[in-house]
């Protein structure tokens, strides 16, 4: 399977090649759906090329200034792609509205031919990126899925126009398919913003993580828990874990490893764990910790 950078590069080249065919087809057929998709594909091509650039830079090794490396460049690429897609979709809808009032004749046979080519090109790019797991590839795959579904719609629209001369189907399909894709890309955009704000990734249940750690022998409690993701794939964990005195003195490293094993089950590979005594606290926090420790000991 091609690496992430190669998948994005192949998809970008496919999209650039087809965009040129699409622009010509839009003028020749007088189809708003084709011409609008040509403009949208132009934005997709720019997005894919920028994404390819970011994916290459994201592979650079960590250094003294960027200790986590450049993996988050992939996330910025996802945000850029989502922004372009939303902006382009709004433009398409605004262009389609006047056609409801004044439908224009289009070349149905040309629509059908270009739609078949479009399904082939964009379908190949979509399935290529669909294999990827990064948020960037997911957003980019939505770009191409929009085009695949759009061309299926244009193909059906071309057939309807060819047999029944129902020209209103052109703007109807344009708005319907664009609205569907806006819904999908909004979900990805929300997750990208969550990652930028260092929120807990949606695939991780933080309460379940806490329960698994607190169930480990010798663990009295856990606090200052932080779980976030670098770019949607690499999850990071940090926390202070309170141990009873015996465990802290005799088996701290074994307990730390048990915690790391528990985190692995939640697909968290990078962790920073601070082990501390139940008496390493002050004030109300200390009293609450002692009370929790007593309750846990009674439970045993």
Buried (B, 14 or more C-beta within 10 A) or exposed (E): EEEBBEBBBBBBBBBBEBBEBBBEBBEBBBBBBBBBBBBBBBBBBBBBBBBBBBBBBBBEEEEEEEEEBBBBBBBBBBBBBBBBBBEBBEBBBEBBEEBEEEBEEBBBEBBBBBBEBBBEBBBBBBBBBBEBEBBBBBBBBBBBBBBBBBBBBBBBBBBBBBEEEEBEBBBBBBBEBBEBBBEBBBBBBEBBEBBBEEEBBEEBEBEEBBEBBBEBEBBBBBBEBEBBBBBBBBBBBBBBBBBBEEBBEEBBEEBBEBBBEBBEEBEBEEBEBEBBBBEBBEEEEEEEBBEBBEEBEEEE
